[in-house]
Amino acid sequence: MVGGSFGLQNFAEIRYRYRSKVRFRNKKPRKTTIEATYEELKKTDIDHWENKRIPRPAGWN
C-alpha cells in the first residue's frame, strides 16, 4: 500500500509536468495587435443588426 502511493506520486508528477507541453503543441500563436483589431471592428456595421432569440431550455423561468 505504501509502495503504491509512491508509484502514483511519480506518475502524477510526470503527468502534470508534460501536460502543458502536449496541450499547446498543435496551436499556432496568434499575432494580433490593437491596431489590427480596431481596423477589423471599423469594418463592421453596428447600425444595422438583428437581435436573434433562441428558445430557452425546458423548466427555465
C-alpha positions in Angstrom: 0.0 0.0 0.0 2.8 2.4 0.8 4.7 1.5 -2.4 1.6 2.1 -4.5 1.4 5.7 -3.2 5.0 6.4 -4.2 4.3 5.0 -7.7 1.2 7.1 -8.1 3.1 10.1 -6.9 5.7 9.7 -9.6 3.1 9.0 -12.3 1.1 12.2 -11.3 4.3 14.3 -11.3 5.2 13.2 -14.8 1.6 13.7 -16.0 1.3 17.3 -14.8 4.9 18.2 -15.8 4.3 17.4 -19.5 0.6 18.3 -19.6 1.0 21.9 -20.7 3.5 21.0 -23.4 1.3 18.4 -25.0 -1.9 20.5 -24.8 -0.5 23.5 -26.7 1.8 21.8 -29.1 -0.6 22.0 -32.1 -1.7 25.6 -31.6 -0.1 28.3 -33.6 0.3 31.6 -31.7 -1.9 34.4 -33.0 -0.2 37.7 -33.8 -2.8 40.4 -33.2 -2.3 44.0 -32.3 -4.7 46.6 -31.0 -4.5 48.4 -34.3 -5.4 45.3 -36.4 -8.3 44.6 -34.1 -9.5 48.2 -34.3 -9.3 48.1 -38.1 -11.4 44.9 -38.2 -14.0 46.5 -35.9 -14.2 49.6 -38.1 -15.4 47.4 -41.0 -18.4 46.0 -39.1 -21.8 47.6 -39.5 -23.1 48.4 -36.0 -26.1 50.4 -37.1 -27.9 47.6 -38.8 -28.1 44.4 -36.8 -30.7 41.8 -35.9 -31.5 40.6 -32.4 -31.6 36.8 -32.6 -33.5 34.8 -30.0 -33.0 31.2 -29.1 -35.5 29.0 -27.3 -34.9 28.6 -23.5 -34.4 25.2 -22.0 -37.4 23.5 -20.5 -38.1 24.5 -16.9 -36.3 27.8 -17.3 -38.3 30.7 -15.7 
